[in-house]
């Protein structure tokens, strides 16, 4: 994706499921702009993890201009902003912000707003379409899971030919393992690395059975860390439905209400507003997806890999 080419777009948001590869993509952009001739005079990359305050973001950005000594770091937020603004205002820049959990006030940080006039760009990654809206992104791009063939290529690359060629049955078993990863790059890479030394049929069959029964614990944090407790409970409820089941939205909200998960209102007619908001948030976070209509009623569906992770979480609750 040549995101920097569109002159009419100053702010671009990349959103997708945790582990889908948004950080990898942004890192490649940073490497490209930092090492090859391009139209930007200043290239800034900054990780913005959960609970980062404006001051920390300013320190990461200021490090690109030598604002990293103790005198600068000891400044409060307000004096830092003009320093950063002054360093950027007469330059064509690209700022890459990774892993936004909420809106970042560009004025407060000191970043001039990218526009067609100044030719600058802000590209950020997030797990939620809602954050794209809050950041006033003019272009919002969903980074989706890999298609089957691409997923297999990535998994095969991580496992290696030595293991795959050790037995004629291993490639077919490996494709089953890769399929269980649901096209999620983080899962494909993590499990691929774990299977490098597994060179017997029994080990691969065991891996398939384990993936049917559970999900990677690491993926739980990637996918669910940003969810509020009420939203997490509503999502966990969805895994009670069969795989690939089309869930009518209205009926789902009624179940949530009866289970006490929609507790902001006492009447179901009012609780539907809370339910609608939760469903929209889960769709924005790529955890549920719209799936047409049944008898005129809108439906949603839970992605297979998300269902696997939620089932793993419920088993952990049962074990404690």
Secondary structure, DSSP 8 states (H G I E B T S, - for coil): --TT--TT--EEEEE--TTSSHHHHHHHHHHHHHHS--S-SEEEEEE--TT--HHHHHHHHHGGGTTTSHHHHTS-HHHHHHHHHHHHTTS-EEEEEEEE-S---HHHHT-----TTTT-EEEEEES-HHHHHHTT-SEEEE-----HHHHHHHHHHHH-HHHHTTSTTHHHHHHHHHHHTTT-HHHHHHHHHHTTT--SHHHHHHHHHHHHH---HHHHHHHHTTS-HHHHHHHHHHTTS-TT--EEHHHHHHHHHHTT---S-SSHHHHHHHHHHHHHHHHHTTSEEEEEEETTEEEEEE-HHHHHHHHHHHHHHHH-
